[in-house]
Amino acid sequence: MFINNAYAQAAAAPVQDGFIQFLPLIGLVAVFYFLVLRPQTKRAKELKAMAEGLQRGDEVLTTGGMLGRVIKVNEQYATLELAQNVEVVVQKASIQSVLPKGTLSSIK
């Protein structure tokens, strides 16, 4: 009498557009690509081109912090002259950057 009847509610309609549910995930992947993957692959291509373009007389900086002048270049290795009569053989991949000409003479 005083209690209302409790009827079952209709079930919620399933979401027809499943693409909308994946939109945040797709956005996250796009942000990850543009902020992480793309710059990293671009930098790797630049380093590879720089290592292939090494030639005798270039002044370079290694990842270990050594400055030197390239005196010999092989397929995978380069010989650097760090000081007079001081030569070191390093892998091309360990060369971080090519410095402008005259950098070594201005530092010494």
C-alpha positions as CSV (number, residue, x, y, z in Angstrom):
1,M,0.0,0.0,0.0
2,F,2.5,2.6,1.1
3,I,5.4,1.0,-0.6
4,N,5.9,1.7,-4.3
5,N,6.6,-1.1,-6.7
6,A,10.3,-1.4,-7.7
7,Y,10.4,-2.2,-11.4
8,A,13.7,-3.2,-13.2
9,Q,15.2,-0.4,-15.2
10,A,15.9,-0.7,-18.8
11,A,19.5,-1.8,-19.7
12,A,21.8,0.9,-20.9
13,A,22.2,1.0,-24.6
14,P,25.7,-0.2,-25.7
15,V,28.0,2.4,-27.2
16,Q,27.7,2.0,-30.9
17,D,30.8,4.0,-31.8
18,G,33.8,2.1,-30.3
19,F,36.2,4.5,-32.1
20,I,35.4,7.2,-29.5
21,Q,36.6,5.0,-26.7
22,F,40.0,4.6,-28.4
23,L,40.5,8.3,-29.1
24,P,42.5,9.0,-25.9
25,L,44.8,6.0,-26.6
26,I,45.4,7.1,-30.2
27,G,46.1,10.6,-29.0
28,L,48.6,9.3,-26.4
29,V,50.4,7.3,-29.1
30,A,50.6,10.3,-31.4
31,V,52.1,12.5,-28.6
32,F,54.6,9.8,-27.8
33,Y,55.6,9.5,-31.5
34,F,56.1,13.3,-32.0
35,L,57.8,13.9,-28.7
36,V,60.0,10.9,-28.4
37,L,60.4,8.6,-31.4
38,R,60.6,11.1,-34.2
39,P,63.3,13.3,-32.7
40,Q,65.3,10.3,-31.7
41,T,65.3,8.8,-35.2
42,K,66.1,12.2,-36.7
43,R,69.1,12.5,-34.3
44,A,70.3,9.0,-35.2
45,K,70.2,9.8,-38.9
46,E,72.2,12.9,-38.3
47,L,74.9,11.1,-36.3
48,K,75.1,8.4,-39.0
49,A,75.5,10.9,-41.8
50,M,78.1,12.8,-39.7
51,A,80.1,9.6,-39.1
52,E,80.0,8.6,-42.8
53,G,81.1,12.1,-43.8
54,L,84.2,12.2,-41.6
55,Q,87.4,13.0,-43.4
56,R,91.0,13.7,-42.7
57,G,91.6,17.0,-40.9
58,D,88.2,17.3,-39.2
59,E,88.3,18.4,-35.6
60,V,86.0,16.3,-33.5
61,L,84.6,15.8,-30.0
62,T,84.2,12.2,-28.7
63,T,81.5,11.1,-26.3
64,G,84.3,10.7,-23.7
65,G,85.1,14.4,-24.0
66,M,88.3,14.1,-25.9
67,L,89.1,16.7,-28.6
68,G,91.2,15.7,-31.5
69,R,91.9,16.0,-35.2
70,V,91.1,13.1,-37.5
71,I,94.3,11.8,-39.2
72,K,93.0,8.5,-40.6
73,V,89.5,7.1,-41.4
74,N,88.6,3.5,-41.8
75,E,85.2,1.7,-42.3
76,Q,84.3,1.7,-38.6
77,Y,87.3,3.4,-36.9
78,A,89.0,6.8,-37.0
79,T,92.4,7.7,-35.7
80,L,92.5,10.9,-33.8
81,E,95.6,13.0,-33.0
82,L,94.9,14.4,-29.5
83,A,98.3,16.1,-29.1
84,Q,101.6,16.0,-31.0
85,N,102.6,12.4,-31.3
86,V,99.6,11.2,-29.3
87,E,97.2,9.1,-31.5
88,V,94.1,7.3,-30.4
89,V,91.9,4.9,-32.4
90,V,88.2,5.3,-31.7
91,Q,85.0,3.9,-33.2
92,K,83.2,6.3,-35.5
93,A,80.0,5.9,-33.4
94,S,81.8,7.4,-30.4
95,I,82.4,10.7,-32.2
96,Q,79.8,13.1,-30.9
97,S,80.2,16.1,-33.2
98,V,82.5,17.7,-35.7
99,L,83.8,21.1,-34.5
100,P,84.4,24.1,-36.7
101,K,87.9,24.5,-38.1
102,G,90.3,26.2,-35.7
103,T,88.6,25.2,-32.5
104,L,91.6,23.1,-31.3
105,S,94.1,25.9,-31.9
106,S,91.9,28.4,-30.0
107,I,91.6,26.1,-27.0
108,K,95.3,25.4,-26.6
